[in-house]
């Protein structure tokens, strides 16, 4: 059976509810994921350094992109871990692989952020 697609009427209440779900996820993330606080501390230090050295707008775009990429990767990693835990509570090779791949995405995002930080901030520290 094919479900007929109907256009939903715009609703402010539904939009607000969607934002509530998103903020609930963010609060859950910071309450339960220890790495979130490590990322938050690194973010604060980088923002302080950016303000102190008065980095350019282009540099800010790179720094903010790297920061958000790490947080997005960590949020998706957490979501994948929760779904895997729900669907495969026992140890399973594919469940392990899924979690490892999600963790690898966070690692790559963090390496990217470090590279961006080195390229942007090393010249300020050297001079």
N, C-alpha and C positions, 0 to 999 in steps of 0.2 A: 504494500500500500504506500502510495506517495503522499506525503503530507503537503497540503496546499500552503504555499507561502503567503502570509498576509502581512501587510505593512502595519506595524504597531504605531499607534498614535503617540506622539511625543508626550512625555510625562516628566515634569520636574521631580515628582516624588520618586520615580524609578531612577532618575539620574542621581539624586541624593542618596538613595539606597545603594547604588553602585559605588559611590564614593565611600560610604560607610564600610562596605565590604573591603575595599582597598585599604582603608586606614586600619581596619581590624587586622588585616594581613601584616601590615607594617608593624603594628604594636606587638603582634604575636612573634614576629621575626626578632625584634629587639628584646623581647621578654625571654625567648627560649633558645636563641642561637648565639652561642658564646662568641663566635667569630664576628658577629654583627658589631660588637663593641670594639673589637680590634680594628675593624674597618672604619668605625666612627672616630676612633682616636686618630688613626692615620689621616682621615679626612680633615679633622680639626687642625692637625699639625700642618698639613699641606695648605689649607686655606690661610692659616696664620702666616706661613712662609710666603705665600703668594701676595698677601697684603703687605708684609714687611718689605719684600723686594719690589713691590709695585710692578708685577709682571704685566705684560701686554694683554690686550683683549683676545688676541689669537691664542696666546699661551693659556689664558683662562678657559677658552673653549676646549683646548686639549686636556687640561687638568680636569675640568668638570666632566668631560666625556669619559675620561678614564675612571673617575670616581663613580659615576653613575653605572658604567659598565660593570664594575666590580660588584656593586650592590645588586644590580639586576641579575648577574650571574649567580650570586649567593642566594637570592630569593628563589630563582628557578631551581637551583640545586636543592634547596630546602623543600620546595614543593615536590620535586621528583622523589626525594628521599621519603617523604610522607606517603605518597601514593604507592611507592614500592613496599614500604612497611605494611601498608593496609592490604595490598593485594598478595604479598608474599611474606607472611610473618615468619616462616621458616627459612633457613639458609638455602639459597638457590643460586646457582652460578649466574643465571641471567639477571637476577635481582642485584647481585654483587656488581656485575658489569655495568648495569644502569647507573648505580650509585657512583661507581668509579668514573664513568664518563661525565656525569654531572659535576663531580668534584674536579675533574680535569678542566672543565670549562671555567670554573672559578680560578683555578691555578693560572690558566692562560690569561684571563682578565687581569689578575693581580700582576703577572709578569709584564703585561702591556702597561699597566699603571706605573710600575717601577721604571720601565724604560722611558715613558713620557716624563716622569718626575726627574730622572737623571738628565735627560736632554734639556729640560727647561731650567732646572735649578743649579746644576753643576757650574755653569758660567757665572752665576751670581755668587756662588761660594768661592770660586777661584779668584774673581776680581775684587 
